[in-house]
Amino acid sequence: MKRALVLVGVGVGLGTALSLSPLVHGRSPRIDADVTPPAATSQDVASTPVETPTDVAIASPEPHPSSYDPMRSFAPLFDAVSPAVLAIEIEGKSEPSAELQQIPPEFRRFFDPRGFEAVPTHGEGSGFVISADGLVLTNNHVVENATRITARFADGRTAPATVLGTDEHLDIALLRLDSPGPWPFVALGDSTEARVGDWVVAVGNPLGLGTTVTAGIISGKGRALGHDVYDDFLQTDAAINPGNSGGPLFSLDGKVIGINTAIINGANTVGFSIPINLVQGVVDDLETKGHVARGFIGVRPVAGPDGTGAVIAQIYDDTPAKKAGLQAGDLITRIDDVAVKDPGQLVRAIGTHNPGEQVVLEVVRGDKTLSMPVELAERPGDDAMPQDGAVPKLGLALGALSDPAAKELGLQYGVPVNDVTKGSPADGRVRKGDIILSVNQWPVATAEQVVELVDRSRSNVLLEILRDGRNVVVNVALN
């Protein structure tokens, strides 16, 4: 059974699929801290009082205690951070459906004319201020398609906000409050130091109720939900509901370690947050460029023969990989000093570098191990990426498996998946980098064969897939 992933904004952007991408280069955005108290963990919170957060701008005139015991109450932490957490109210317009737009004008008189018009929509989400001059972080899916954004603070103050930049892959947006500050703000922590089992506190605006706090633990790290090659979530059992999207997930020292983003529909206390370390390095790009500039080498990688590394299935023309002398069938095992575990990690690792930087790839070619320097280009937008064979019914873009790549993987046939359309039937079931071996138990060697077999299917498609060195079978229901 397919588990539906629900983005937890309310209203505008709910149909947007999840996209994420780690970037860890660049400065931390305008966070000034005179004191950095040690983070308490789940193992020592009972015996060691945690210092009250001191690098959070406090709006309350009442002084807070110098320490607090989270096993007794999270109230001191909430009092310290809540002035910087805001509800984001959205006004926008919904566009007519793609299906209706394809109807020729001469036939539209047979349909309800309201279906061809953009209609006003309203939505709500959460966000938090990260600088005294009013920079705000939230989810991209909260503000996507918004024509007007209003930030509402817990004390009732409101301020209009403007989108400075967005990133669909990471699903983040950077806003600026359009009213003069200074504004209360919170500090960004280090999500890499968070451990499974650590206490966390979520603050946001669930269901439009207003500022709300919930607590739980980190239930898992490095969660990939299959919506994007950049997936890398923190999992938490702190209650997250529609309207919490874009709100902060705090460690016990009052620093943000995640941005609450999604839940699994029908599951209890299974929520997902974007690790804040993946966000900090892109704030500069969002503020100055409006988008994130990521490194790019220009290859289509698939999993290595033993499930580790990344085999180059395809190299695009006029790209850094081509210029550096990489070849289809090469097995990439390291980038600089970091081992490459799978194709997704290769893309993420390349993406953490800026265009123009040089990386050194360790490549296995036949019985030789080579060190190959590559100067990175800027990753093009999705619309500018090379086009592949399309399977509209599933929402897949397919490529071709080169002979060297097939030999390296020990395959006689197969069709690599180059992209998965967000919100499509295959979204969440099939992943970028998978290799389709058969469709409805028929072996396939080309994208055309996949399209033909899928078109014959009425309700479900059974795919045999090579993923991370293992054969898996996926049943995709056609919409």
ABEGO torsion letter per residue (X at the ends): XBBBBBBABBEBGAABBBBBBBBABEBBBGBBBABBBBBBBAAAAAABBBBBBAABBBABABBBBABBBAAABAAAAAAAAAAABBBBBBBBBBBBBAAAAABBAAAAAABBAAAABBBBBBBBBBBBBABAAGBBBBBAAAABGBABBBBBBAAGBBBBBBBABBBAAAGBBBBBBABBOBBBBBBBBBAAABBBGBBBBBBBBBGGAEBBBBBBBBABBGBBAGABAABBBBBBABBBBBGABGBBBBBAAGBBABBBABBBBGBBGBBBBBBAAAAAAAAAAAAAAGBBBBBBAGBBBBBBAAGBEBBBABBBBGBAAAAAGBBBGBBBABBEABBBABAAAAAAAAAABBBGBBBBBBBBBEABBBBBBBBBBBBBBAAABBBBBBBAAAGBBBBBBBAAAAAAAGBABEBBBABBBBGBAABGABBBGBBBABBGGBBBABAAAAAAAAAABAABBBBBBBBGGBBBBBBBBBX
